[in-house]
Amino acid sequence: MTYLLLVVGFALLIKGADWFVDGASSIAKILRISPLLIGLTIVAFGTSSPEATVSILAALDGSAEVSLGNVIGSNIFNITLVVGLTALLNPLKVESETIRKEIPFTLLGSAVLLVLISDIALQGFSENLLTRSDGLIFLLIFAVFMYYIFEVARNNRDKIPVEETSEKATWGKNIFWTIIGLAAIIFGGELVVRNSTEIAVSLGMSETLVGLTIVAIGTSLPELVTSIMAAIKKQSEIALGNIVGSNIFNILFVLGTSSLITPLPVNSKIFVDIGLLVVLTVILLVFSRTNFRVGKIEGTFLAIAYVLYLVFIIIRN
């Protein structure tokens, strides 16, 4: 029954995120927001809502290691397998603005996280902890990022064509599906946290490993599906914007909120994973500077990197 409820939870997360993204994206189009900004904000935050729900509920339930493992595992999954598979389907066009600001912003978030959890090394404390004050720092940086995004959206609004009047008549429908999607995400997230933790205990797995693997992959499926569909439709701006925006949202908002609810203890093993996340973000930045796109060769490299990483963390446990 536990496994069945876990599957139901993931199904609700994925379908809920699908409804949420569709409804919110339609509203964003009516408000005349560019595809790149839709990817960085509405779509990214919508597809990251499973991570947010799972991590926040895990913090509330006292499964703090799941919160941190979920975010780090999801970000590594996004940067390697999601970008890799999407680029294999259709090379990702990278806007120069994305290279200069958004991808470095994900690198900043990962680097700040690495510094804030190094309490033993940097401050001589007895344990590494992501405290409430650390959470406030993340949320302040997130507020700065959102201010930048809104300024870009305001400056670019005049360049976006006005939607047809028939589209404006769907406001009620879009709001309805956005709310239904959010409800499915919240309920599905609770099922995933409770049942994955129970399975982990029965199998002798650590909560960190569960967060890095089962929960991280499950909650990242909306990003994978959304980015692949965007690539198939040759909307590479939404595909890459979704991935970059999701990683920013996961670290700054999800971890910020989770650690604000309750301080998160840090498993010493996760330093390797965060260090790897920093390295992979730098690699993505380098790939993005090659002809302003992520091609099939780069995509293959990133996809293989995730498979090797998955083997490593399973052996490590």
Salt bridges, closest charged atoms under 4 A:
ASP18 OD2 - LYS15 NZ 3.43
GLU95 OE2 - LYS93 NZ 3.60
GLU97 OE1 - ARG100 NH2 2.52
GLU97 OE2 - LYS101 NZ 3.18
GLU151 OE1 - ARG154 NH2 2.84
GLU190 OE2 - ARG194 NH2 3.10
ASP273 OD2 - ARG316 NH2 3.05
